[in-house]
Amino acid sequence: MDTTILLFLLQDGLTSGAIYALLGLALVLVFAVTRVIFVPQGEFVAWGALTLATLDAGRVPGTAWFSLALAACACAADLVEARGKPGGRSIVAILASGLALPAFAAIATVLIAPLKPPPFVCVPLTLAIIAPIGPALYRVAFRPLAETSVLTLFIAAIGVHFAMTGVGLVIFGAEGQRARALSDLVQPAGPLVVTGQTMFIYAVTLATMVALALLFNRTLTGKALVATAMNRLGARLVGVRTEFSGRLAFTLAALIGALSGALIAPMTTIYYDTGFLIGLKGFIAAIIGAMASYPVTALAALGIGIIEAFASFFASNYKEVIVFTLIVPVLLWLSLARGSVEAEDEH
């Protein structure tokens, strides 16, 4: 292997790792706040990419109507719950908070999509379509199970994953799609060629990490998320609305997933079920970070991307096996560490 090939593999690995880092951070956030191992995170990637590709083609994506319908179901559940609670939110407040964004996104999509708008219009519209699915999904599928075990929540997440995969097949069909590049820039850098799309991935990943750090450390909303992650009961006792924290965590997860999909849509053909493998690699990074550490998760994701790139070069038929095998020693180490802690607690 010469230096040029080495640099190309490192570049591909860092690009893939940046996407895995975004997904890993979203998984850690959702688990820390809600105890949900969010298996469907990859579906938001696929839906974001396919929604963007559909808008690029001048068609109205079915996700716009699905988002509106799911938000309506969540609002209906909130309205039923509010009837039995004196002093709860008004009907207008519930409908405005739950339906405003998906309704606006659906109307804007119908008006704008036939015009085949440029990418800088399609990407925000894609995020506006996909983001409301997160909190609505939390309200319908996970909030009723909030006080159950992690295993029950995990089983529910698997069910949601299969449901979203089926819905994705109905909405987008079995054919793959690809979106236009966000930038046509091609910049030589020694033996490498750096594209504008790659630069967008690096910039968005870095900006997301900085934004999450500022959110958690500098805002009351972020501190409420941290408090909920550390101690749900304690957070509730001091006035933190854990339901709001859950919705916000799912909103951020959906937003990050859709943004990741928009970033990779111009680089590879995306199918309705592509998101599962991508999300699984983000999950491995989150596991390496013990589902708690954001910096370790981000670094692990970059490492996974680099290992995947080199595995594709040396043993392409086994690259997935090599990547997924990384989780085995980590799980063994975590289980041994947890076992020693439990032994100490018994004494």
C-alpha positions as CSV (number, residue, x, y, z in Angstrom):
1,M,0.0,0.0,0.0
2,D,1.4,3.4,-1.0
3,T,0.9,6.7,0.7
4,T,-1.8,7.9,-1.8
5,I,-4.0,4.8,-1.1
6,L,-3.4,5.3,2.6
7,L,-4.6,8.9,2.4
8,F,-7.6,8.0,0.4
9,L,-8.6,5.3,2.8
10,L,-8.2,7.7,5.8
11,Q,-10.3,10.3,4.0
12,D,-13.1,7.8,3.3
13,G,-12.9,6.5,6.9
14,L,-13.1,10.0,8.4
15,T,-16.0,10.9,6.2
16,S,-18.0,7.8,7.1
17,G,-16.9,8.2,10.7
18,A,-18.3,11.7,10.9
19,I,-21.7,10.4,9.9
20,Y,-21.5,7.6,12.5
21,A,-20.5,10.1,15.1
22,L,-23.7,12.1,14.5
23,L,-25.8,9.0,14.9
24,G,-23.9,7.8,17.9
25,L,-24.4,11.1,19.6
26,A,-28.1,11.0,18.9
27,L,-28.4,7.4,20.3
28,V,-26.5,8.4,23.5
29,L,-28.7,11.5,23.9
30,V,-32.0,9.5,23.6
31,F,-30.8,6.7,25.8
32,A,-29.5,9.0,28.5
33,V,-32.8,11.0,28.7
34,T,-35.4,8.3,28.1
35,R,-33.6,4.9,28.6
36,V,-34.7,4.0,25.0
37,I,-32.1,2.2,22.9
38,F,-33.3,3.9,19.8
39,V,-33.1,1.2,17.1
40,P,-35.0,3.2,14.5
41,Q,-32.3,6.0,14.4
42,G,-31.1,4.7,11.1
43,E,-34.6,5.0,9.6
44,F,-34.4,8.8,10.0
45,V,-31.2,8.7,8.0
46,A,-32.8,6.8,5.1
47,W,-36.0,8.9,5.3
48,G,-34.0,12.1,5.3
49,A,-32.0,11.1,2.3
50,L,-35.0,9.7,0.3
51,T,-37.1,12.8,1.2
52,L,-34.4,15.0,-0.1
53,A,-34.0,13.0,-3.3
54,T,-37.8,13.0,-3.8
55,L,-37.8,16.8,-3.5
56,D,-34.9,17.1,-5.9
57,A,-37.0,15.1,-8.4
58,G,-39.8,17.7,-8.1
59,R,-42.2,15.3,-6.3
60,V,-44.0,15.6,-3.0
61,P,-42.6,13.0,-0.6
62,G,-45.0,10.8,1.3
63,T,-43.1,11.6,4.5
64,A,-44.8,15.0,4.5
65,W,-48.2,13.4,4.9
66,F,-47.0,10.7,7.3
67,S,-45.4,13.3,9.6
68,L,-48.7,15.3,9.6
69,A,-50.7,12.1,10.3
70,L,-48.4,10.9,13.1
71,A,-48.4,14.4,14.7
72,A,-52.2,14.4,14.6
73,C,-52.2,11.0,16.4
74,A,-49.9,12.5,19.1
75,C,-52.1,15.5,19.5
76,A,-55.2,13.3,19.8
77,A,-53.4,11.4,22.6
78,D,-52.5,14.6,24.3
79,L,-56.1,15.9,24.1
80,V,-57.5,12.7,25.6
81,E,-55.0,13.0,28.4
82,A,-55.7,16.7,29.0
83,R,-59.4,16.0,29.5
84,G,-58.8,14.2,32.7
85,K,-56.3,16.7,34.1
86,P,-57.6,20.0,35.5
87,G,-55.4,22.9,34.7
88,G,-53.7,21.1,31.8
89,R,-52.8,22.6,28.5
90,S,-55.6,24.1,26.4
91,I,-56.8,22.5,23.2
92,V,-55.3,25.4,21.1
93,A,-51.9,25.0,22.8
94,I,-51.8,21.3,22.1
95,L,-52.8,21.6,18.5
96,A,-50.5,24.6,17.9
97,S,-47.4,22.9,19.4
98,G,-48.1,19.5,17.8
99,L,-49.4,20.4,14.3
100,A,-48.0,23.8,13.4
101,L,-44.6,22.6,12.0
102,P,-45.8,19.4,10.2
103,A,-48.7,21.3,8.7
104,F,-46.5,24.1,7.5
105,A,-44.0,21.6,6.1
106,A,-46.7,19.8,4.2
107,I,-48.2,22.9,2.7
108,A,-44.7,24.3,1.8
109,T,-43.8,21.0,0.2
110,V,-46.9,20.9,-2.0
111,L,-46.2,24.5,-3.2
112,I,-42.4,24.3,-3.5
113,A,-41.6,20.7,-4.7
114,P,-43.0,21.0,-8.2
115,L,-40.6,23.9,-8.8
116,K,-37.6,21.6,-8.2
117,P,-35.9,24.0,-5.8
118,P,-32.1,24.1,-5.2
119,P,-30.5,22.1,-2.5
120,F,-30.3,25.0,0.0
121,V,-34.1,25.1,-0.1
122,C,-34.7,21.3,-0.2
123,V,-32.5,20.5,2.8
124,P,-34.3,22.8,5.4
125,L,-37.6,21.6,4.0
126,T,-36.5,18.0,4.5
127,L,-35.5,18.7,8.1
128,A,-38.9,20.4,8.7
129,I,-40.7,17.3,7.4
130,I,-38.7,14.7,9.3
131,A,-38.1,16.5,12.6
132,P,-41.7,16.4,13.9
133,I,-41.8,12.6,13.5
134,G,-39.4,12.3,16.4
135,P,-41.5,13.8,19.2
136,A,-44.7,12.4,17.8
137,L,-43.1,8.9,17.8
138,Y,-42.1,9.4,21.4
139,R,-45.6,10.4,22.4
140,V,-47.4,7.6,20.6
141,A,-44.9,4.7,21.1
142,F,-42.6,5.3,24.0
143,R,-44.1,7.7,26.5
144,P,-46.9,5.3,27.5
145,L,-44.0,2.9,28.4
146,A,-41.8,5.4,30.1
147,E,-41.9,3.7,33.5
148,T,-41.2,0.2,32.2
149,S,-37.9,-1.6,32.0
150,V,-35.2,-0.9,29.5
151,L,-35.8,-4.3,27.9
152,T,-39.5,-3.4,27.3
153,L,-38.5,-0.1,25.8
154,F,-35.9,-2.0,23.6
155,I,-38.5,-4.4,22.3
156,A,-40.8,-1.4,21.5
157,A,-37.9,0.2,19.7
158,I,-37.4,-2.9,17.6
159,G,-41.2,-2.9,16.7
160,V,-41.0,0.7,15.7
161,H,-38.0,0.0,13.5
162,F,-39.8,-2.7,11.6
163,A,-42.9,-0.5,11.3
164,M,-40.9,2.4,9.9
165,T,-39.1,0.1,7.5
166,G,-42.4,-1.1,6.2
167,V,-43.8,2.5,6.0
168,G,-40.6,3.5,4.1
169,L,-41.2,0.7,1.5
170,V,-44.7,1.9,1.0
171,I,-43.7,5.6,0.7
172,F,-40.5,5.4,-1.3
173,G,-40.8,2.0,-3.0
174,A,-38.0,-0.6,-3.4
175,E,-35.9,1.5,-5.9
176,G,-33.0,3.4,-4.6
177,Q,-32.6,7.2,-5.0
178,R,-29.8,9.7,-5.0
179,A,-29.9,13.5,-4.5
180,R,-28.0,16.3,-6.1
181,A,-24.8,17.4,-4.5
182,L,-25.0,20.3,-2.1
183,S,-21.9,21.8,-3.6
184,D,-20.0,21.2,-6.9
185,L,-16.7,22.3,-5.4
186,V,-13.8,20.0,-6.1
187,Q,-10.5,21.0,-4.5
188,P,-7.3,19.1,-5.0
189,A,-5.2,18.7,-1.8
190,G,-2.0,17.0,-2.8
191,P,-2.8,13.5,-3.9
192,L,-6.4,13.8,-2.6
193,V,-9.4,15.4,-4.0
194,V,-11.7,17.1,-1.5
195,T,-15.3,17.7,-2.6
196,G,-17.6,20.3,-1.3
197,Q,-19.9,17.5,-0.1
198,T,-17.2,16.1,2.1
199,M,-16.4,19.5,3.5
200,F,-20.1,19.9,4.4
201,I,-20.0,16.6,6.3
202,Y,-17.0,17.6,8.4
203,A,-18.4,21.1,9.0
204,V,-21.9,19.9,10.0
205,T,-20.5,17.2,12.3
206,L,-18.2,19.7,14.1
207,A,-21.0,22.3,14.3
208,T,-23.4,19.7,15.7
209,M,-20.9,18.7,18.4
210,V,-20.3,22.3,19.4
211,A,-24.0,23.1,19.4
212,L,-24.8,20.1,21.7
213,A,-22.0,21.1,24.0
214,L,-23.4,24.6,24.2
215,L,-26.9,23.3,24.7
216,F,-25.9,21.1,27.6
217,N,-23.6,23.5,29.3
218,R,-25.0,27.0,28.6
219,T,-28.8,26.7,28.5
220,L,-31.5,25.8,31.0
221,T,-33.1,23.5,28.5
222,G,-29.9,21.6,28.1
223,K,-29.3,21.4,31.8
224,A,-32.8,20.0,32.2
225,L,-31.9,17.3,29.7
226,V,-28.7,16.5,31.7
227,A,-30.7,16.5,34.9
228,T,-33.2,14.0,33.4
229,A,-30.4,11.8,32.2
230,M,-28.8,11.7,35.6
231,N,-31.9,11.2,37.8
232,R,-35.4,11.2,36.3
233,L,-37.1,11.2,39.7
234,G,-34.9,13.9,41.1
235,A,-35.4,16.0,38.0
236,R,-39.1,15.7,38.3
237,L,-39.0,16.7,42.0
238,V,-37.2,19.9,41.2
239,G,-39.7,20.9,38.5
240,V,-38.1,19.5,35.3
241,R,-40.8,18.2,32.9
242,T,-39.3,14.8,32.0
243,E,-42.0,14.5,29.2
244,F,-40.7,17.6,27.6
245,S,-37.1,16.3,27.9
246,G,-38.1,13.1,26.2
247,R,-39.8,14.9,23.3
248,L,-36.8,17.2,22.9
249,A,-34.4,14.3,22.9
250,F,-36.4,12.6,20.2
251,T,-36.7,15.8,18.2
252,L,-32.9,16.2,18.2
253,A,-32.5,12.6,17.3
254,A,-34.8,12.9,14.3
255,L,-33.2,16.2,13.3
256,I,-29.7,14.7,13.5
257,G,-30.8,11.6,11.6
258,A,-32.4,13.6,8.8
259,L,-29.4,15.9,8.5
260,S,-27.1,12.9,8.3
261,G,-29.3,11.5,5.5
262,A,-29.2,14.8,3.6
263,L,-25.4,14.8,3.8
264,I,-24.9,11.3,2.4
265,A,-27.8,11.3,-0.1
266,P,-25.6,12.8,-2.9
267,M,-22.7,10.4,-2.2
268,T,-24.5,7.0,-2.4
269,T,-27.7,5.4,-3.5
270,I,-30.1,5.1,-0.6
271,Y,-32.8,2.5,-0.3
272,Y,-35.7,2.3,2.1
273,D,-33.9,-0.2,4.4
274,T,-30.4,1.3,4.1
275,G,-30.6,3.1,7.4
276,F,-30.4,0.0,9.5
277,L,-26.8,-0.8,8.8
278,I,-25.7,2.9,9.1
279,G,-27.5,3.3,12.4
280,L,-26.0,0.0,13.7
281,K,-22.5,1.4,13.2
282,G,-23.5,4.5,15.1
283,F,-24.9,2.1,17.8
284,I,-21.5,0.4,18.0
285,A,-19.9,3.8,18.6
286,A,-22.5,4.5,21.3
287,I,-21.8,1.2,23.0
288,I,-18.1,1.8,23.0
289,G,-18.9,5.1,24.7
290,A,-21.0,3.1,27.3
291,M,-24.1,4.9,26.1
292,A,-23.1,7.8,28.2
293,S,-19.9,9.6,27.0
294,Y,-20.3,11.9,24.0
295,P,-16.5,12.4,23.4
296,V,-15.7,8.7,23.5
297,T,-18.7,8.0,21.2
298,A,-17.5,10.5,18.6
299,L,-13.9,9.2,18.7
300,A,-15.1,5.6,18.5
301,A,-17.2,6.5,15.5
302,L,-14.2,8.0,13.7
303,G,-12.3,4.8,14.5
304,I,-15.1,2.6,13.2
305,G,-15.1,4.6,9.9
306,I,-11.4,4.2,9.5
307,I,-11.5,0.5,10.2
308,E,-14.4,0.0,7.8
309,A,-12.4,1.9,5.1
310,F,-9.3,-0.3,5.5
311,A,-11.4,-3.5,5.8
312,S,-13.1,-2.6,2.5
313,F,-9.7,-2.4,0.9
314,F,-8.1,-5.5,2.4
315,A,-11.2,-7.8,2.9
316,S,-14.2,-6.2,1.2
317,N,-16.3,-9.4,1.6
318,Y,-15.9,-9.3,5.4
319,K,-15.9,-5.6,6.1
320,E,-19.3,-5.7,7.9
321,V,-18.2,-8.7,10.0
322,I,-14.9,-7.0,11.0
323,V,-16.7,-3.8,12.0
324,F,-19.5,-5.5,14.0
325,T,-16.9,-7.8,15.7
326,L,-15.6,-4.6,17.4
327,I,-18.5,-4.7,19.7
328,V,-17.6,-8.1,21.2
329,P,-14.6,-7.1,23.3
330,V,-16.3,-3.9,24.4
331,L,-19.4,-5.8,25.6
332,L,-17.1,-8.4,27.4
333,W,-15.2,-5.6,29.1
334,L,-18.4,-3.7,30.1
335,S,-20.0,-6.9,31.5
336,L,-16.9,-7.7,33.5
337,A,-16.8,-4.2,34.9
338,R,-20.5,-4.2,35.7
339,G,-20.1,-7.6,37.4
340,S,-17.4,-6.3,39.7
341,V,-19.4,-3.3,40.6
342,E,-22.4,-5.4,41.5
343,A,-20.2,-7.7,43.6
344,E,-18.9,-4.6,45.5
345,D,-22.5,-3.4,46.0
346,E,-23.5,-6.8,47.5
347,H,-20.7,-6.4,50.1
